[in-house]
Amino acid sequence: MARKKTVRRYTEEQKQEILNRVASGERQNAIAKETGIPAVTIGYWVSKARAKGGAVARKKRAVRRAVRAARSHEIAWALDGDVLVVRIPLRRFVRHLAQKALAEI
């Protein structure tokens, strides 16, 4: 015999708490493991909130670009709110410091 699906109901307060946690930057999978709410359900709530123009913002694209650029050995910067994020590959930075030190000798 086929198993009956159990339908879980969540209060608006629970949904809002989860959406606030996602908006603060917490990963959906981590929230799902901690709360026991399926990740698919959380993803549905997030997409629904975004469609309504809710406060659940997407990850900062500029910061992601900066990280990608740093991985490709380029200097990159991005504004994350009031914070300037600068990504410089370590090799390039050390080479710059070495050249500057040699120039002063």
C-alpha positions as CSV (number, residue, x, y, z in Angstrom):
1,M,0.0,0.0,0.0
2,A,1.1,3.5,-0.7
3,R,2.1,5.7,2.2
4,K,-0.1,8.7,3.0
5,K,1.7,12.0,2.8
6,T,1.6,14.1,6.0
7,V,1.0,17.7,5.4
8,R,2.8,20.0,7.7
9,R,1.5,23.5,8.4
10,Y,3.8,26.3,9.5
11,T,2.7,29.6,11.1
12,E,3.3,32.9,9.5
13,E,5.7,33.7,12.4
14,Q,7.7,30.6,11.7
15,K,7.9,31.5,8.0
16,Q,8.9,35.1,8.8
17,E,11.6,34.0,11.2
18,I,13.1,31.7,8.5
19,L,12.9,34.4,5.9
20,N,14.7,36.8,8.3
21,R,17.5,34.3,8.8
22,V,17.9,33.8,5.1
23,A,17.9,37.6,4.6
24,S,20.7,37.9,7.2
25,G,22.9,35.6,5.1
26,E,22.3,32.2,6.7
27,R,22.3,29.3,4.2
28,Q,19.0,27.7,3.5
29,N,20.4,24.2,3.9
30,A,21.8,25.0,7.3
31,I,18.4,26.4,8.4
32,A,16.7,23.3,7.1
33,K,18.9,20.9,9.0
34,E,18.5,22.9,12.2
35,T,14.7,23.4,12.1
36,G,13.7,20.2,10.3
37,I,11.8,22.1,7.7
38,P,12.6,20.7,4.2
39,A,15.1,22.9,2.2
40,V,12.6,22.8,-0.7
41,T,10.0,24.4,1.4
42,I,12.3,27.1,2.6
43,G,13.4,27.7,-1.0
44,Y,9.8,28.1,-2.0
45,W,9.1,30.6,0.7
46,V,12.2,32.6,-0.3
47,S,11.3,32.7,-4.0
48,K,7.7,33.6,-3.1
49,A,9.0,36.5,-0.9
50,R,11.3,37.7,-3.6
51,A,8.4,37.7,-6.2
52,K,6.4,39.8,-3.8
53,G,9.3,42.2,-3.4
54,G,10.0,41.1,0.2
55,A,13.0,41.9,2.3
56,V,14.8,38.7,1.3
57,A,17.6,40.1,-0.8
58,R,19.8,38.1,-3.2
59,K,23.4,37.8,-2.3
60,K,25.5,40.8,-3.1
61,R,26.5,40.3,-6.7
62,A,29.3,42.8,-6.5
63,V,30.9,40.8,-3.6
64,R,30.6,37.6,-5.6
65,R,32.2,39.3,-8.6
66,A,35.1,40.5,-6.4
67,V,35.7,37.0,-5.1
68,R,35.6,35.6,-8.7
69,A,38.0,38.3,-9.9
70,A,40.4,37.5,-7.0
71,R,40.4,33.9,-7.9
72,S,41.4,34.8,-11.4
73,H,44.4,36.7,-10.1
74,E,43.0,40.2,-10.6
75,I,42.7,43.0,-8.1
76,A,39.0,43.7,-7.5
77,W,36.8,45.8,-5.2
78,A,33.2,46.1,-4.4
79,L,30.9,48.0,-2.0
80,D,29.0,45.9,0.5
81,G,26.8,48.4,2.1
82,D,29.1,50.8,3.9
83,V,32.1,48.5,3.6
84,L,34.7,48.5,0.8
85,V,35.8,44.9,0.0
86,V,39.1,44.7,-1.7
87,R,40.4,41.4,-3.0
88,I,44.1,41.1,-3.9
89,P,45.8,37.8,-4.7
90,L,48.5,37.2,-2.1
91,R,51.3,36.5,-4.7
92,R,50.6,39.8,-6.4
93,F,50.6,41.7,-3.1
94,V,53.8,40.1,-1.9
95,R,55.5,40.8,-5.2
96,H,54.4,44.4,-4.9
97,L,55.8,44.7,-1.4
98,A,59.1,43.1,-2.5
99,Q,59.5,45.5,-5.5
100,K,58.7,48.5,-3.2
101,A,61.3,47.3,-0.7
102,L,63.9,46.8,-3.4
103,A,63.2,50.2,-4.8
104,E,63.9,51.9,-1.4
105,I,67.3,50.2,-1.0
